[in-house]
Amino acid sequence: MAAPAFFPATWSKERRLVGEILAADWSVGAKRVWDKALFRDIDWSKIPKLAWQYKIRPMTAAALREAGWPGVPAEIRAALEAAEKRCCEKTMWQLKLLAALAAEAERRGIRLIVMKGVALSIRLYGNPFIREAFDLDLLIDPGEETRFHEILRAQGCRVTASRPRLTPRQTAILRRYHHDRGFLHLPSGMKIESHHKLSSNRHLIGTDFEALWSARETVPLTGSSVTVMGEEDLVHYLIVHAARHGWERWKWVADLIVLGRKADAARLSLWRQRAVREGNADIFDSWLLLSAAVASCPLPRQAFEAAARNRRACALAKRALDMSGGDRSLAEISSLAYMLKMRIYRLRLKRTIRYLVTELAALMHRDQDWYTLRLPDRFIWLYYVLRPLLLVWRRGCVPLAAILGKSAAKPRASGADEA
């Protein structure tokens, strides 16, 4: 099948290897044979960085181990195995904590759905350790969040950001632009996200908990089971979630390859019909194009060619490759330039007035400003007036003051040395 024009003419050898790792069959019992040509002329210093960037460290270490660590320098092998070990340790904590949370929630009659994490690894691969996951994402039955948060605290979890109380009105306003509340499991350092909806923008993907619960499935977990999304809900959520994050973690490509590998043209059509109903057909088609671009994933020709004719899907896929296809360090991902690029990318993700208005409104609701100023309700309008000024202060004046402070400190230190 012919690739759309935006596809990279040639991936680097390192990213070609990443693509092969993503496309491999990682199910339990599968036998993988690695082409020796994949490992020739590799710049091995880049592999740990790419494995970190795309969150595929256990897969990368396992693939190289199966291939006999061909030409991998000892220090690179040590780094990859150490990262794999840390991932496995986190997974063990996640298994233990998830089992405890699910059991206690069931005892109290609280419904929860495990969105990703170790449950998704078990579901897709039959192996909790092969898919990298450092946090737990749990969708909680509406109205039961307070009771579930009591369970979290009893299991050694604390709110990640302890903040002063706002008025009920202001709390409700900020809640509109959030989809979860973060907790930290103190014994392990693992992050838990307690979701009350699937996305902060309901016009990107809505949340009907009753419908999700009705279509639920289960996966086994340490002698019991946990609830997960049904297949159609899971596919739609993963595609939209990955798109919103610019496909920056290519492990999502691997997840969707597993689901797509089992789907014939008819099932793929049903998944697309769901995306059409939700107004996300362009995002769905862009996933098909990205899977082919990143991992050369075989797709039904008819579906691929239809996606390639969708100009907006091609544009979305190209932007996603621009966001995810380059080398990214932690400093770069945290930079203002990257954050602005991501904001612009998200604004162009879906062309509906409601989606765009919600995205723009979210930019005007920075939590820290509200918790710092804590204005009375009658002055809520001031948050919006001050928002641009506070942004300029944080991004301009504060760094400038720090630079000037350092500059002034150097002559004083020099004078002290001379004395």
C-alpha positions as MATLAB code, in Angstrom:
seq = 'MAAPAFFPATWSKERRLVGEILAADWSVGAKRVWDKALFRDIDWSKIPKLAWQYKIRPMTAAALREAGWPGVPAEIRAALEAAEKRCCEKTMWQLKLLAALAAEAERRGIRLIVMKGVALSIRLYGNPFIREAFDLDLLIDPGEETRFHEILRAQGCRVTASRPRLTPRQTAILRRYHHDRGFLHLPSGMKIESHHKLSSNRHLIGTDFEALWSARETVPLTGSSVTVMGEEDLVHYLIVHAARHGWERWKWVADLIVLGRKADAARLSLWRQRAVREGNADIFDSWLLLSAAVASCPLPRQAFEAAARNRRACALAKRALDMSGGDRSLAEISSLAYMLKMRIYRLRLKRTIRYLVTELAALMHRDQDWYTLRLPDRFIWLYYVLRPLLLVWRRGCVPLAAILGKSAAKPRASGADEA';
ca = [
       0.000    0.000    0.000;
       1.272    3.471   -0.855;
       2.197    5.694    2.067;
       0.825    9.238    2.293;
       3.250   11.969    1.324;
       3.827   13.152    4.881;
       5.427    9.875    5.974;
       9.151   10.212    6.720;
      11.150    9.085    3.684;
      13.473    7.162    5.975;
      13.430    6.657    9.709;
      16.759    6.496   11.467;
      18.087    3.013   12.205;
      17.293    3.582   15.876;
      13.658    4.481   15.229;
      13.275    1.607   12.790;
      14.340   -0.678   15.626;
      11.810    1.007   17.915;
       9.109    0.440   15.295;
       9.931   -3.266   15.088;
       9.773   -3.558   18.866;
       6.360   -1.861   18.913;
       5.004   -4.110   16.174;
       6.250   -7.386   17.712;
       3.836   -9.897   19.197;
       4.423   -9.558   22.936;
       1.691  -11.936   24.036;
       2.653  -14.688   26.441;
       3.956  -17.736   24.600;
       4.665  -15.890   21.337;
       8.003  -16.677   19.721;
       9.838  -13.663   18.332;
      12.679  -13.883   15.838;
      14.692  -10.702   15.379;
      16.314   -9.867   12.053;
      20.048   -9.372   12.644;
      20.048   -6.494   10.147;
      17.993   -4.438   12.624;
      20.972   -4.174   14.949;
      23.631   -3.117   12.438;
      24.986    0.449   12.530;
      22.910    1.376   15.580;
      23.969    4.333   17.705;
      23.413    2.507   20.973;
      23.718    5.664   23.057;
      20.331    6.743   21.654;
      18.425    3.579   22.536;
      17.980    4.160   26.316;
      16.760    7.695   25.571;
      14.256    6.501   22.977;
      13.051    3.702   25.265;
      12.492    6.313   27.993;
      10.859    8.828   25.651;
       8.372    6.337   24.238;
       7.906    4.456   27.532;
       8.890    1.041   26.171;
      11.822    0.186   28.447;
      10.716   -3.369   29.387;
       9.962   -4.179   25.725;
      13.300   -2.785   24.586;
      15.310   -4.726   27.157;
      13.382   -7.924   26.398;
      13.891   -7.558   22.631;
      17.642   -7.031   22.937;
      17.944   -9.895   25.423;
      16.140  -12.240   23.010;
      18.458  -11.090   20.211;
      21.523  -11.815   22.375;
      22.422   -8.171   23.045;
      23.989   -7.889   19.536;
      26.744   -5.295   19.665;
      25.241   -3.512   22.683;
      27.983   -1.895   24.818;
      28.146   -3.115   28.410;
      27.206    0.267   29.885;
      24.128    0.550   27.619;
      23.041   -2.962   28.522;
      23.448   -2.154   32.221;
      21.390    1.034   31.835;
      18.583   -0.771   29.988;
      18.463   -3.630   32.480;
      18.451   -1.204   35.416;
      15.540    0.716   33.859;
      13.697   -2.561   33.207;
      14.197   -3.542   36.856;
      12.770   -0.236   38.088;
       9.750   -0.705   35.853;
       9.191   -4.218   37.203;
       9.433   -2.989   40.789;
       6.798   -0.346   40.057;
       4.605   -2.994   38.452;
       4.812   -5.181   41.549;
       3.705   -2.261   43.702;
       0.923   -1.500   41.220;
      -0.341   -5.084   41.304;
      -0.387   -5.082   45.083;
      -2.059   -1.691   45.442;
      -4.629   -2.275   42.699;
      -5.686   -5.581   44.243;
      -6.153   -3.893   47.630;
      -8.069   -0.938   46.198;
     -10.325   -3.107   44.044;
     -11.108   -5.478   46.915;
     -11.972   -2.680   49.327;
     -14.021   -0.829   46.712;
     -16.006   -3.992   46.011;
     -16.546   -4.536   49.727;
     -17.980   -1.029   50.042;
     -20.035   -1.287   46.850;
     -18.040    1.347   44.952;
     -17.781    0.804   41.215;
     -14.435    1.564   39.554;
     -12.982    0.938   36.111;
      -9.237    0.504   35.606;
      -8.385    2.580   32.552;
      -4.807    1.608   31.690;
      -1.731    0.570   33.670;
      -0.999   -2.962   34.751;
      -4.556   -4.143   34.003;
      -4.160   -3.089   30.377;
      -0.837   -4.938   30.181;
      -2.495   -8.116   31.443;
      -5.411   -7.693   29.068;
      -3.396   -7.011   25.920;
      -0.266   -9.081   26.506;
      -1.135  -11.535   29.272;
       1.958  -10.218   31.067;
       1.835   -7.428   33.666;
       5.552   -6.654   33.298;
       6.003   -6.073   29.548;
       4.093   -2.798   29.248;
       5.674    0.174   31.028;
       3.286    1.872   33.451;
       4.168    4.009   36.438;
       0.731    5.165   37.541;
      -2.787    3.910   38.107;
      -5.684    5.541   36.255;
      -9.031    4.715   37.813;
     -12.459    5.942   36.694;
     -14.748    6.185   39.719;
     -18.517    5.929   39.907;
     -19.882    9.516   40.055;
     -20.915   10.424   43.562;
     -18.530    7.896   45.110;
     -15.301    9.871   44.811;
     -15.227   10.981   48.444;
     -15.680    7.428   49.706;
     -13.074    6.102   47.290;
     -10.584    8.757   48.355;
     -11.009    7.494   51.906;
      -9.868    4.075   50.642;
      -6.847    5.657   48.959;
      -5.804    7.414   52.161;
      -6.204    4.200   54.137;
      -3.787    2.528   51.686;
      -1.080    5.128   52.284;
      -1.983    7.561   49.487;
      -1.953   11.324   49.850;
      -3.123   14.139   47.592;
      -0.204   15.196   45.391;
      -0.898   18.919   45.808;
      -2.151   19.995   49.218;
      -3.909   23.311   48.746;
      -6.035   25.671   50.824;
      -9.785   25.446   50.448;
     -11.617   27.536   47.882;
     -15.284   28.425   48.080;
     -17.684   25.747   46.763;
     -18.430   27.939   43.759;
     -14.775   28.332   42.799;
     -14.067   24.645   43.403;
     -16.904   23.778   41.023;
     -15.567   26.184   38.380;
     -12.070   24.625   38.427;
     -13.514   21.105   38.410;
     -14.991   21.742   34.970;
     -11.491   21.893   33.532;
     -10.099   18.820   35.298;
     -10.801   15.157   34.812;
      -8.949   13.664   37.781;
      -7.427   14.192   41.186;
      -3.869   13.094   41.779;
      -2.652   11.015   44.715;
       0.802    9.741   45.641;
       1.315    6.304   47.155;
       3.896    7.118   49.805;
       5.481    3.643   50.226;
       6.249    3.291   46.488;
       6.211    6.834   45.126;
       3.607    5.722   42.577;
       1.043    8.173   41.244;
      -2.672    7.368   41.303;
      -5.169    9.362   39.265;
      -8.760    9.216   40.471;
     -10.827   10.186   37.411;
     -14.328   11.564   37.404;
     -14.341   11.787   33.574;
     -12.255   10.506   30.684;
     -10.963   13.872   29.507;
     -10.837   17.435   30.763;
     -12.678   18.453   27.574;
     -16.013   16.674   27.379;
     -16.425   17.825   23.774;
     -13.432   15.707   22.800;
     -14.674   12.543   24.483;
     -17.684   12.319   26.755;
     -18.080   10.214   29.877;
     -21.198    8.122   30.374;
     -20.220    5.975   33.336;
     -23.368    3.853   33.190;
     -22.761    3.013   29.521;
     -19.105    2.220   30.231;
     -20.103    0.026   33.158;
     -22.728   -1.776   31.091;
     -20.124   -2.679   28.429;
     -17.389   -3.516   30.944;
     -15.071   -6.508   30.870;
     -12.807   -8.002   33.511;
      -9.189   -9.155   33.686;
      -7.703  -11.541   36.277;
      -5.581  -10.079   39.028;
      -3.902  -12.031   41.864;
      -6.678  -14.486   42.491;
      -9.528  -12.076   41.751;
     -10.372   -9.716   38.892;
     -10.684   -6.018   38.103;
     -13.072   -4.178   35.827;
     -11.840   -2.632   32.584;
     -13.502   -0.951   29.617;
     -15.191   -2.933   26.887;
     -13.244   -3.288   23.669;
     -15.008   -0.557   21.680;
     -14.812    1.922   24.565;
     -11.148    1.077   25.131;
     -10.135    1.549   21.490;
     -11.913    4.892   21.270;
     -10.479    6.111   24.564;
      -6.899    5.057   23.767;
      -6.957    6.732   20.353;
      -8.387   10.004   21.675;
      -6.157   10.001   24.768;
      -3.023    9.414   22.686;
      -4.037   12.072   20.170;
      -4.604   14.650   22.904;
      -1.064   14.015   24.135;
       0.458   14.270   20.664;
       1.207   10.524   20.603;
       4.328   11.389   22.613;
       4.441    7.888   24.133;
       4.617    5.356   21.348;
       3.682    2.571   23.748;
       0.101    3.594   22.859;
       0.882    2.613   19.268;
       1.881   -0.847   20.507;
      -1.341   -1.131   22.541;
      -3.503   -0.271   19.553;
      -1.525   -2.566   17.259;
      -2.490   -5.466   19.551;
      -6.156   -4.505   19.332;
      -5.990   -3.807   15.597;
      -4.180   -7.071   14.849;
      -7.204   -9.003   16.116;
      -9.722   -6.907   14.175;
     -10.978   -7.697   10.696;
     -12.348   -5.051    8.340;
     -15.868   -5.384    9.788;
     -14.766   -4.776   13.374;
     -12.546   -1.907   12.296;
     -15.570   -0.398   10.582;
     -17.600   -0.666   13.788;
     -14.844    1.113   15.707;
     -14.786    3.886   13.126;
     -18.562    4.253   13.265;
     -18.215    4.867   16.995;
     -15.617    7.557   16.293;
     -17.935    9.139   13.714;
     -20.762    9.311   16.266;
     -18.406   11.030   18.712;
     -17.139   13.466   16.066;
     -13.670   11.892   16.114;
     -13.460   10.253   12.685;
     -10.423   12.352   11.720;
      -8.608   11.321   14.901;
      -9.464    7.673   14.229;
      -8.123    7.819   10.675;
      -4.965    9.559   11.864;
      -4.337    6.567   14.168;
      -4.387    4.197   11.176;
      -1.879    6.381    9.360;
       0.388    6.721   12.392;
       0.414    2.971   13.007;
       1.610    2.437    9.454;
       4.180    5.230    9.720;
       5.669    4.344   13.083;
       5.528    0.557   13.096;
       4.623   -0.505    9.539;
       1.543   -2.111   11.031;
      -0.402   -4.116    8.413;
      -3.920   -2.767    8.001;
      -6.892   -3.698    5.842;
      -6.129   -1.956    2.535;
      -9.598   -0.433    2.242;
      -9.406    1.187    5.698;
      -5.894    2.501    5.106;
      -6.674    3.953    1.698;
      -9.815    5.636    3.044;
      -7.776    7.173    5.863;
      -5.103    8.344    3.410;
      -7.796   10.186    1.427;
      -8.894   12.045    4.564;
      -6.887   15.260    4.298;
      -7.612   16.347    7.840;
      -6.535   12.945    9.179;
      -3.293   13.255    7.213;
      -2.729   16.718    8.701;
      -3.371   15.412   12.230;
      -0.994   12.490   11.696;
       1.701   14.804   10.353;
       1.398   17.105   13.372;
       1.525   14.104   15.707;
       4.717   12.910   14.012;
       6.148   16.413   14.379;
       5.333   16.264   18.097;
       6.552   12.740   18.755;
       9.047   11.869   16.023;
      11.987   13.925   17.284;
      14.329   13.381   20.189;
      12.898   14.856   23.379;
      14.681   15.373   26.682;
      12.887   15.956   29.973;
      14.056   19.581   29.948;
      12.645   20.116   26.463;
       9.304   18.512   27.294;
       9.049   20.820   30.322;
      10.018   23.950   28.358;
       7.674   26.841   27.580;
       8.268   26.399   23.843;
       7.157   22.759   23.927;
       4.123   23.544   26.082;
       3.043   26.271   23.665;
       3.508   23.878   20.750;
       1.347   21.296   22.521;
      -1.339   23.908   23.237;
      -1.495   24.883   19.580;
      -1.558   21.222   18.558;
      -4.513   20.561   20.854;
      -6.440   23.560   19.577;
      -6.186   22.107   16.065;
      -7.172   18.599   17.135;
     -10.904   19.025   16.620;
     -12.784   21.676   14.680;
     -15.918   22.352   16.670;
     -16.811   25.588   18.427;
     -17.605   23.869   21.735;
     -14.318   21.997   21.775;
     -12.302   25.115   20.981;
     -14.143   27.280   23.514;
     -13.537   24.704   26.255;
      -9.838   24.458   25.391;
      -9.428   28.233   25.430;
     -11.396   28.556   28.652;
      -9.121   25.985   30.296;
      -6.152   28.251   29.567;
      -7.768   30.930   31.709;
      -8.100   28.643   34.726;
      -4.653   28.073   36.209;
      -5.239   26.427   39.566;
      -2.202   27.925   41.262;
      -3.419   31.470   40.580;
      -6.779   30.733   42.175;
      -5.262   29.019   45.221;
      -2.676   31.767   45.660;
      -5.022   34.746   45.349;
      -8.112   33.156   46.959;
     -10.366   36.050   46.048;
     -13.912   36.323   47.386;
     -16.634   35.047   45.058;
     -17.732   38.562   44.175;
     -14.258   39.187   42.686;
     -13.994   35.992   40.622;
     -13.840   38.139   37.496;
     -10.448   39.420   38.679;
      -8.854   36.012   38.079;
      -9.485   36.440   34.365;
      -8.250   40.027   34.319;
      -5.045   39.145   36.167;
      -4.316   35.890   34.307;
      -2.287   37.484   31.440;
      -0.367   39.695   33.895;
       0.490   36.745   36.132;
       1.660   34.762   33.097;
       4.006   37.577   32.061;
       5.271   37.827   35.629;
       6.026   34.096   35.943;
       7.554   33.659   32.503;
       9.314   36.996   32.202;
       9.870   38.989   35.365;
      10.687   36.136   37.742;
      13.364   34.522   35.487;
      14.794   37.970   34.701;
      14.993   38.810   38.403;
      16.805   35.514   39.039;
      19.320   36.264   36.263;
      19.919   39.792   37.558;
      20.295   38.437   41.082;
      22.964   35.990   39.953;
      24.748   38.716   37.996;
      24.806   40.982   41.028;
      26.041   38.162   43.241;
      29.076   37.459   41.037;
      30.781   40.886   41.575;
      30.150   40.618   45.306;
      31.679   37.137   45.381;
      34.610   38.360   43.277;
      35.178   41.271   45.657;
      35.096   38.928   48.623;
      37.696   36.682   46.931;
      39.992   39.625   46.318;
      39.661   40.731   49.923;
];
